Amino acid sequence: MSEIPKAYEPQAVEAKWYQFWLEQRCFVADPARVGPKRPAYAIVIPRPMSLAC
């Protein structure tokens, strides 16, 4: 059994998952999926605070 790394190593996993998300069209809005039982919505994420402030 392999040991779990003590720190997160993004380069080891993110390229694989990002490619999967692109292939699965996870970043593409599909208006055909919106309807009375499935209303459209948006998640608003505030922009990061600037370090220069």
CHARMM internal coordinates of N, CA and C (Angstrom, degrees):
IC EDIT
DIST 1 N 1 CA 1.4522
DIST 1 CA 1 C 1.5271
ANGL 1 N 1 CA 1 C 108.32
DIST 1 C 2 N 1.3281
ANGL 1 CA 1 C 2 N 116.77
DIHE 1 N 1 CA 1 C 2 N 133.46
DIST 2 N 2 CA 1.4579
ANGL 1 C 2 N 2 CA 119.91
DIHE 1 CA 1 C 2 N 2 CA -179.40
DIST 2 CA 2 C 1.5294
ANGL 2 N 2 CA 2 C 110.98
DIHE 1 C 2 N 2 CA 2 C -80.78
DIST 2 C 3 N 1.3072
ANGL 2 CA 2 C 3 N 115.17
DIHE 2 N 2 CA 2 C 3 N 153.20
DIST 3 N 3 CA 1.4623
ANGL 2 C 3 N 3 CA 120.98
DIHE 2 CA 2 C 3 N 3 CA -179.45
DIST 3 CA 3 C 1.5214
ANGL 3 N 3 CA 3 C 110.17
DIHE 2 C 3 N 3 CA 3 C -84.01
DIST 3 C 4 N 1.3138
ANGL 3 CA 3 C 4 N 116.91
DIHE 3 N 3 CA 3 C 4 N 142.17
DIST 4 N 4 CA 1.4581
ANGL 3 C 4 N 4 CA 122.70
DIHE 3 CA 3 C 4 N 4 CA 177.49
DIST 4 CA 4 C 1.5274
ANGL 4 N 4 CA 4 C 108.10
DIHE 3 C 4 N 4 CA 4 C -76.77
DIST 4 C 5 N 1.3623
ANGL 4 CA 4 C 5 N 117.79
DIHE 4 N 4 CA 4 C 5 N 131.77
DIST 5 N 5 CA 1.4720
ANGL 4 C 5 N 5 CA 119.64
DIHE 4 CA 4 C 5 N 5 CA 178.85
DIST 5 CA 5 C 1.5263
ANGL 5 N 5 CA 5 C 111.12
DIHE 4 C 5 N 5 CA 5 C -60.81
DIST 5 C 6 N 1.3101
ANGL 5 CA 5 C 6 N 116.41
DIHE 5 N 5 CA 5 C 6 N 148.73
DIST 6 N 6 CA 1.4650
ANGL 5 C 6 N 6 CA 121.59
DIHE 5 CA 5 C 6 N 6 CA 179.97
DIST 6 CA 6 C 1.5288
ANGL 6 N 6 CA 6 C 112.13
DIHE 5 C 6 N 6 CA 6 C -76.07
DIST 6 C 7 N 1.3320
ANGL 6 CA 6 C 7 N 117.22
DIHE 6 N 6 CA 6 C 7 N -23.93
DIST 7 N 7 CA 1.4636
ANGL 6 C 7 N 7 CA 122.35
DIHE 6 CA 6 C 7 N 7 CA 178.65
DIST 7 CA 7 C 1.5306
ANGL 7 N 7 CA 7 C 108.75
DIHE 6 C 7 N 7 CA 7 C -126.98
DIST 7 C 8 N 1.3265
ANGL 7 CA 7 C 8 N 115.81
DIHE 7 N 7 CA 7 C 8 N 150.47
DIST 8 N 8 CA 1.4673
ANGL 7 C 8 N 8 CA 121.08
DIHE 7 CA 7 C 8 N 8 CA 177.79
DIST 8 CA 8 C 1.5152
ANGL 8 N 8 CA 8 C 109.46
DIHE 7 C 8 N 8 CA 8 C -68.35
DIST 8 C 9 N 1.3236
ANGL 8 CA 8 C 9 N 116.24
DIHE 8 N 8 CA 8 C 9 N 131.71
DIST 9 N 9 CA 1.4619
ANGL 8 C 9 N 9 CA 122.53
DIHE 8 CA 8 C 9 N 9 CA 179.30
DIST 9 CA 9 C 1.5338
ANGL 9 N 9 CA 9 C 108.24
DIHE 8 C 9 N 9 CA 9 C -116.97
DIST 9 C 10 N 1.3359
ANGL 9 CA 9 C 10 N 117.41
DIHE 9 N 9 CA 9 C 10 N 89.35
DIST 10 N 10 CA 1.4688
ANGL 9 C 10 N 10 CA 120.03
DIHE 9 CA 9 C 10 N 10 CA -173.49
DIST 10 CA 10 C 1.5251
ANGL 10 N 10 CA 10 C 113.89
DIHE 9 C 10 N 10 CA 10 C -59.93
DIST 10 C 11 N 1.3272
ANGL 10 CA 10 C 11 N 117.79
DIHE 10 N 10 CA 10 C 11 N -35.88
DIST 11 N 11 CA 1.4588
ANGL 10 C 11 N 11 CA 120.06
DIHE 10 CA 10 C 11 N 11 CA -178.40
DIST 11 CA 11 C 1.5252
ANGL 11 N 11 CA 11 C 111.64
DIHE 10 C 11 N 11 CA 11 C -61.61
DIST 11 C 12 N 1.3178
ANGL 11 CA 11 C 12 N 117.48
DIHE 11 N 11 CA 11 C 12 N -21.68
DIST 12 N 12 CA 1.4622
ANGL 11 C 12 N 12 CA 121.47
DIHE 11 CA 11 C 12 N 12 CA -178.77
DIST 12 CA 12 C 1.5254
ANGL 12 N 12 CA 12 C 112.83
DIHE 11 C 12 N 12 CA 12 C -78.31
DIST 12 C 13 N 1.3337
ANGL 12 CA 12 C 13 N 117.98
DIHE 12 N 12 CA 12 C 13 N -22.42
DIST 13 N 13 CA 1.4686
ANGL 12 C 13 N 13 CA 119.33
DIHE 12 CA 12 C 13 N 13 CA -174.17
DIST 13 CA 13 C 1.5299
ANGL 13 N 13 CA 13 C 114.99
DIHE 12 C 13 N 13 CA 13 C -130.18
DIST 13 C 14 N 1.3095
ANGL 13 CA 13 C 14 N 118.94
DIHE 13 N 13 CA 13 C 14 N -29.06
DIST 14 N 14 CA 1.4646
ANGL 13 C 14 N 14 CA 119.78
DIHE 13 CA 13 C 14 N 14 CA -170.05
DIST 14 CA 14 C 1.5206
ANGL 14 N 14 CA 14 C 114.37
DIHE 13 C 14 N 14 CA 14 C -67.55
DIST 14 C 15 N 1.3144
ANGL 14 CA 14 C 15 N 118.95
DIHE 14 N 14 CA 14 C 15 N -35.27
DIST 15 N 15 CA 1.4691
ANGL 14 C 15 N 15 CA 119.90
DIHE 14 CA 14 C 15 N 15 CA 179.84
DIST 15 CA 15 C 1.5271
ANGL 15 N 15 CA 15 C 110.21
DIHE 14 C 15 N 15 CA 15 C -61.13
DIST 15 C 16 N 1.3306
ANGL 15 CA 15 C 16 N 117.03
DIHE 15 N 15 CA 15 C 16 N -43.34
DIST 16 N 16 CA 1.4624
ANGL 15 C 16 N 16 CA 121.48
DIHE 15 CA 15 C 16 N 16 CA 179.20
DIST 16 CA 16 C 1.5218
ANGL 16 N 16 CA 16 C 110.85
DIHE 15 C 16 N 16 CA 16 C -61.27
DIST 16 C 17 N 1.3232
ANGL 16 CA 16 C 17 N 116.34
DIHE 16 N 16 CA 16 C 17 N -49.68
DIST 17 N 17 CA 1.4576
ANGL 16 C 17 N 17 CA 119.26
DIHE 16 CA 16 C 17 N 17 CA -176.51
DIST 17 CA 17 C 1.5177
ANGL 17 N 17 CA 17 C 111.98
DIHE 16 C 17 N 17 CA 17 C -69.59
DIST 17 C 18 N 1.3210
ANGL 17 CA 17 C 18 N 118.68
DIHE 17 N 17 CA 17 C 18 N -37.57
DIST 18 N 18 CA 1.4635
ANGL 17 C 18 N 18 CA 120.60
DIHE 17 CA 17 C 18 N 18 CA 179.23
DIST 18 CA 18 C 1.5262
ANGL 18 N 18 CA 18 C 109.84
DIHE 17 C 18 N 18 CA 18 C -61.58
DIST 18 C 19 N 1.3233
ANGL 18 CA 18 C 19 N 117.01
DIHE 18 N 18 CA 18 C 19 N -42.78
DIST 19 N 19 CA 1.4685
ANGL 18 C 19 N 19 CA 120.80
DIHE 18 CA 18 C 19 N 19 CA 177.84
DIST 19 CA 19 C 1.5264
ANGL 19 N 19 CA 19 C 110.48
DIHE 18 C 19 N 19 CA 19 C -62.15
DIST 19 C 20 N 1.3213
ANGL 19 CA 19 C 20 N 117.32
DIHE 19 N 19 CA 19 C 20 N -41.68
DIST 20 N 20 CA 1.4664
ANGL 19 C 20 N 20 CA 121.52
DIHE 19 CA 19 C 20 N 20 CA 177.71
DIST 20 CA 20 C 1.5254
ANGL 20 N 20 CA 20 C 110.53
DIHE 19 C 20 N 20 CA 20 C -61.05
DIST 20 C 21 N 1.3371
ANGL 20 CA 20 C 21 N 116.86
DIHE 20 N 20 CA 20 C 21 N -45.55
DIST 21 N 21 CA 1.4690
ANGL 20 C 21 N 21 CA 120.58
DIHE 20 CA 20 C 21 N 21 CA -180.00
DIST 21 CA 21 C 1.5269
ANGL 21 N 21 CA 21 C 111.00
DIHE 20 C 21 N 21 CA 21 C -61.64
DIST 21 C 22 N 1.3359
ANGL 21 CA 21 C 22 N 117.12
DIHE 21 N 21 CA 21 C 22 N -39.51
DIST 22 N 22 CA 1.4672
ANGL 21 C 22 N 22 CA 120.26
DIHE 21 CA 21 C 22 N 22 CA 177.44
DIST 22 CA 22 C 1.5243
ANGL 22 N 22 CA 22 C 110.67
DIHE 21 C 22 N 22 CA 22 C -64.29
DIST 22 C 23 N 1.3271
ANGL 22 CA 22 C 23 N 117.09
DIHE 22 N 22 CA 22 C 23 N -46.58
DIST 23 N 23 CA 1.4646
ANGL 22 C 23 N 23 CA 121.22
DIHE 22 CA 22 C 23 N 23 CA -179.76
DIST 23 CA 23 C 1.5242
ANGL 23 N 23 CA 23 C 111.47
DIHE 22 C 23 N 23 CA 23 C -62.42
DIST 23 C 24 N 1.3086
ANGL 23 CA 23 C 24 N 118.03
DIHE 23 N 23 CA 23 C 24 N -34.86
DIST 24 N 24 CA 1.4654
ANGL 23 C 24 N 24 CA 122.47
DIHE 23 CA 23 C 24 N 24 CA -179.50
DIST 24 CA 24 C 1.5283
ANGL 24 N 24 CA 24 C 112.59
DIHE 23 C 24 N 24 CA 24 C -85.36
DIST 24 C 25 N 1.3316
ANGL 24 CA 24 C 25 N 116.96
DIHE 24 N 24 CA 24 C 25 N 1.27
DIST 25 N 25 CA 1.4740
ANGL 24 C 25 N 25 CA 123.79
DIHE 24 CA 24 C 25 N 25 CA 178.91
DIST 25 CA 25 C 1.5223
ANGL 25 N 25 CA 25 C 111.77
DIHE 24 C 25 N 25 CA 25 C 58.97
DIST 25 C 26 N 1.3210
ANGL 25 CA 25 C 26 N 116.14
DIHE 25 N 25 CA 25 C 26 N 39.71
DIST 26 N 26 CA 1.4661
ANGL 25 C 26 N 26 CA 121.19
DIHE 25 CA 25 C 26 N 26 CA -179.31
DIST 26 CA 26 C 1.5282
ANGL 26 N 26 CA 26 C 112.99
DIHE 25 C 26 N 26 CA 26 C -68.29
DIST 26 C 27 N 1.3130
ANGL 26 CA 26 C 27 N 118.55
DIHE 26 N 26 CA 26 C 27 N -19.65
DIST 27 N 27 CA 1.4637
ANGL 26 C 27 N 27 CA 121.88
DIHE 26 CA 26 C 27 N 27 CA -177.67
DIST 27 CA 27 C 1.5185
ANGL 27 N 27 CA 27 C 112.23
DIHE 26 C 27 N 27 CA 27 C -102.20
DIST 27 C 28 N 1.3352
ANGL 27 CA 27 C 28 N 118.01
DIHE 27 N 27 CA 27 C 28 N 12.14
DIST 28 N 28 CA 1.4607
ANGL 27 C 28 N 28 CA 122.16
DIHE 27 CA 27 C 28 N 28 CA -175.50
DIST 28 CA 28 C 1.5247
ANGL 28 N 28 CA 28 C 109.55
DIHE 27 C 28 N 28 CA 28 C -111.26
DIST 28 C 29 N 1.3133
ANGL 28 CA 28 C 29 N 115.93
DIHE 28 N 28 CA 28 C 29 N 126.17
DIST 29 N 29 CA 1.4675
ANGL 28 C 29 N 29 CA 120.54
DIHE 28 CA 28 C 29 N 29 CA 176.67
DIST 29 CA 29 C 1.5312
ANGL 29 N 29 CA 29 C 109.00
DIHE 28 C 29 N 29 CA 29 C -76.78
DIST 29 C 30 N 1.3051
ANGL 29 CA 29 C 30 N 116.51
DIHE 29 N 29 CA 29 C 30 N 140.65
DIST 30 N 30 CA 1.4619
ANGL 29 C 30 N 30 CA 121.54
DIHE 29 CA 29 C 30 N 30 CA 179.98
DIST 30 CA 30 C 1.5238
ANGL 30 N 30 CA 30 C 109.02
DIHE 29 C 30 N 30 CA 30 C -126.06
DIST 30 C 31 N 1.3433
ANGL 30 CA 30 C 31 N 117.51
DIHE 30 N 30 CA 30 C 31 N 97.64
DIST 31 N 31 CA 1.4665
ANGL 30 C 31 N 31 CA 120.55
DIHE 30 CA 30 C 31 N 31 CA -178.15
DIST 31 CA 31 C 1.5294
ANGL 31 N 31 CA 31 C 113.36
DIHE 30 C 31 N 31 CA 31 C -59.78
DIST 31 C 32 N 1.3133
ANGL 31 CA 31 C 32 N 118.10
DIHE 31 N 31 CA 31 C 32 N -23.03
DIST 32 N 32 CA 1.4630
ANGL 31 C 32 N 32 CA 120.95
DIHE 31 CA 31 C 32 N 32 CA -179.99
DIST 32 CA 32 C 1.5240
ANGL 32 N 32 CA 32 C 111.72
DIHE 31 C 32 N 32 CA 32 C -67.31
DIST 32 C 33 N 1.3151
ANGL 32 CA 32 C 33 N 118.17
DIHE 32 N 32 CA 32 C 33 N -19.42
DIST 33 N 33 CA 1.4676
ANGL 32 C 33 N 33 CA 121.51
DIHE 32 CA 32 C 33 N 33 CA -179.23
DIST 33 CA 33 C 1.5262
ANGL 33 N 33 CA 33 C 112.47
DIHE 32 C 33 N 33 CA 33 C -86.01
DIST 33 C 34 N 1.3266
ANGL 33 CA 33 C 34 N 117.84
DIHE 33 N 33 CA 33 C 34 N -5.29
DIST 34 N 34 CA 1.4642
ANGL 33 C 34 N 34 CA 121.66
DIHE 33 CA 33 C 34 N 34 CA -179.66
DIST 34 CA 34 C 1.5296
ANGL 34 N 34 CA 34 C 109.00
DIHE 33 C 34 N 34 CA 34 C -90.50
DIST 34 C 35 N 1.3115
ANGL 34 CA 34 C 35 N 116.04
DIHE 34 N 34 CA 34 C 35 N 136.89
DIST 35 N 35 CA 1.4556
ANGL 34 C 35 N 35 CA 120.00
DIHE 34 CA 34 C 35 N 35 CA 179.07
DIST 35 CA 35 C 1.5182
ANGL 35 N 35 CA 35 C 109.91
DIHE 34 C 35 N 35 CA 35 C -166.09
DIST 35 C 36 N 1.3382
ANGL 35 CA 35 C 36 N 117.17
DIHE 35 N 35 CA 35 C 36 N -174.54
DIST 36 N 36 CA 1.4672
ANGL 35 C 36 N 36 CA 120.85
DIHE 35 CA 35 C 36 N 36 CA -178.56
DIST 36 CA 36 C 1.5335
ANGL 36 N 36 CA 36 C 113.36
DIHE 35 C 36 N 36 CA 36 C -58.42
DIST 36 C 37 N 1.3271
ANGL 36 CA 36 C 37 N 117.46
DIHE 36 N 36 CA 36 C 37 N -36.33
DIST 37 N 37 CA 1.4595
ANGL 36 C 37 N 37 CA 120.44
DIHE 36 CA 36 C 37 N 37 CA -179.90
DIST 37 CA 37 C 1.5245
ANGL 37 N 37 CA 37 C 112.53
DIHE 36 C 37 N 37 CA 37 C -89.19
DIST 37 C 38 N 1.3236
ANGL 37 CA 37 C 38 N 116.23
DIHE 37 N 37 CA 37 C 38 N -8.30
DIST 38 N 38 CA 1.4671
ANGL 37 C 38 N 38 CA 121.13
DIHE 37 CA 37 C 38 N 38 CA -178.22
DIST 38 CA 38 C 1.5375
ANGL 38 N 38 CA 38 C 108.81
DIHE 37 C 38 N 38 CA 38 C -140.54
DIST 38 C 39 N 1.3357
ANGL 38 CA 38 C 39 N 117.37
DIHE 38 N 38 CA 38 C 39 N 77.69
DIST 39 N 39 CA 1.4685
ANGL 38 C 39 N 39 CA 120.24
DIHE 38 CA 38 C 39 N 39 CA -176.84
DIST 39 CA 39 C 1.5362
ANGL 39 N 39 CA 39 C 112.27
DIHE 38 C 39 N 39 CA 39 C -69.63
DIST 39 C 40 N 1.3110
ANGL 39 CA 39 C 40 N 114.61
DIHE 39 N 39 CA 39 C 40 N 154.91
DIST 40 N 40 CA 1.4645
ANGL 39 C 40 N 40 CA 120.48
DIHE 39 CA 39 C 40 N 40 CA 176.45
DIST 40 CA 40 C 1.5239
ANGL 40 N 40 CA 40 C 109.49
DIHE 39 C 40 N 40 CA 40 C -72.56
DIST 40 C 41 N 1.3204
ANGL 40 CA 40 C 41 N 116.07
DIHE 40 N 40 CA 40 C 41 N 151.22
DIST 41 N 41 CA 1.4636
ANGL 40 C 41 N 41 CA 120.49
DIHE 40 CA 40 C 41 N 41 CA 177.28
DIST 41 CA 41 C 1.5236
ANGL 41 N 41 CA 41 C 109.12
DIHE 40 C 41 N 41 CA 41 C -152.39
DIST 41 C 42 N 1.2957
ANGL 41 CA 41 C 42 N 116.37
DIHE 41 N 41 CA 41 C 42 N 165.43
DIST 42 N 42 CA 1.4609
ANGL 41 C 42 N 42 CA 122.24
DIHE 41 CA 41 C 42 N 42 CA 176.65
DIST 42 CA 42 C 1.5212
ANGL 42 N 42 CA 42 C 108.41
DIHE 41 C 42 N 42 CA 42 C -136.30
DIST 42 C 43 N 1.3035
ANGL 42 CA 42 C 43 N 115.81
DIHE 42 N 42 CA 42 C 43 N 144.99
DIST 43 N 43 CA 1.4590
ANGL 42 C 43 N 43 CA 121.55
DIHE 42 CA 42 C 43 N 43 CA 175.57
DIST 43 CA 43 C 1.5240
ANGL 43 N 43 CA 43 C 106.30
DIHE 42 C 43 N 43 CA 43 C -108.71
DIST 43 C 44 N 1.3166
ANGL 43 CA 43 C 44 N 116.71
DIHE 43 N 43 CA 43 C 44 N 118.41
DIST 44 N 44 CA 1.4506
ANGL 43 C 44 N 44 CA 121.78
DIHE 43 CA 43 C 44 N 44 CA -177.93
DIST 44 CA 44 C 1.5170
ANGL 44 N 44 CA 44 C 108.41
DIHE 43 C 44 N 44 CA 44 C -94.02
DIST 44 C 45 N 1.3131
ANGL 44 CA 44 C 45 N 115.66
DIHE 44 N 44 CA 44 C 45 N 124.67
DIST 45 N 45 CA 1.4632
ANGL 44 C 45 N 45 CA 121.49
DIHE 44 CA 44 C 45 N 45 CA 179.24
DIST 45 CA 45 C 1.5199
ANGL 45 N 45 CA 45 C 107.36
DIHE 44 C 45 N 45 CA 45 C -114.45
DIST 45 C 46 N 1.3109
ANGL 45 CA 45 C 46 N 118.77
DIHE 45 N 45 CA 45 C 46 N 123.07
DIST 46 N 46 CA 1.4568
ANGL 45 C 46 N 46 CA 120.04
DIHE 45 CA 45 C 46 N 46 CA -179.54
DIST 46 CA 46 C 1.5326
ANGL 46 N 46 CA 46 C 111.20
DIHE 45 C 46 N 46 CA 46 C -65.50
DIST 46 C 47 N 1.3049
ANGL 46 CA 46 C 47 N 115.46
DIHE 46 N 46 CA 46 C 47 N 148.62
DIST 47 N 47 CA 1.4665
ANGL 46 C 47 N 47 CA 118.48
DIHE 46 CA 46 C 47 N 47 CA 179.12
DIST 47 CA 47 C 1.5246
ANGL 47 N 47 CA 47 C 109.46
DIHE 46 C 47 N 47 CA 47 C -69.97
DIST 47 C 48 N 1.3239
ANGL 47 CA 47 C 48 N 116.09
DIHE 47 N 47 CA 47 C 48 N 153.42
DIST 48 N 48 CA 1.4746
ANGL 47 C 48 N 48 CA 118.88
DIHE 47 CA 47 C 48 N 48 CA -179.94
DIST 48 CA 48 C 1.5244
ANGL 48 N 48 CA 48 C 111.36
DIHE 47 C 48 N 48 CA 48 C -63.43
DIST 48 C 49 N 1.2953
ANGL 48 CA 48 C 49 N 115.58
DIHE 48 N 48 CA 48 C 49 N 148.80
DIST 49 N 49 CA 1.4606
ANGL 48 C 49 N 49 CA 120.56
DIHE 48 CA 48 C 49 N 49 CA 176.33
DIST 49 CA 49 C 1.5259
ANGL 49 N 49 CA 49 C 108.84
DIHE 48 C 49 N 49 CA 49 C -70.21
DIST 49 C 50 N 1.3006
ANGL 49 CA 49 C 50 N 116.98
DIHE 49 N 49 CA 49 C 50 N 138.32
DIST 50 N 50 CA 1.4495
ANGL 49 C 50 N 50 CA 121.05
DIHE 49 CA 49 C 50 N 50 CA 179.73
DIST 50 CA 50 C 1.5418
ANGL 50 N 50 CA 50 C 109.20
DIHE 49 C 50 N 50 CA 50 C -77.29
DIST 50 C 51 N 1.3090
ANGL 50 CA 50 C 51 N 115.95
DIHE 50 N 50 CA 50 C 51 N 141.31
DIST 51 N 51 CA 1.4437
ANGL 50 C 51 N 51 CA 120.59
DIHE 50 CA 50 C 51 N 51 CA 178.05
DIST 51 CA 51 C 1.5413
ANGL 51 N 51 CA 51 C 111.70
DIHE 50 C 51 N 51 CA 51 C -73.88
DIST 51 C 52 N 1.3462
ANGL 51 CA 51 C 52 N 115.20
DIHE 51 N 51 CA 51 C 52 N -14.87
DIST 52 N 52 CA 1.4595
ANGL 51 C 52 N 52 CA 119.33
DIHE 51 CA 51 C 52 N 52 CA -178.14
DIST 52 CA 52 C 1.5332
ANGL 52 N 52 CA 52 C 112.04
DIHE 51 C 52 N 52 CA 52 C -81.95
DIST 52 C 53 N 1.3123
ANGL 52 CA 52 C 53 N 118.25
DIHE 52 N 52 CA 52 C 53 N -9.35
DIST 53 N 53 CA 1.4672
ANGL 52 C 53 N 53 CA 120.77
DIHE 52 CA 52 C 53 N 53 CA -177.96
DIST 53 CA 53 C 1.4950
ANGL 53 N 53 CA 53 C 112.80
DIHE 52 C 53 N 53 CA 53 C -70.16
END
COOR INIT
IC SEED 1 N 1 CA 1 C
IC BUILD
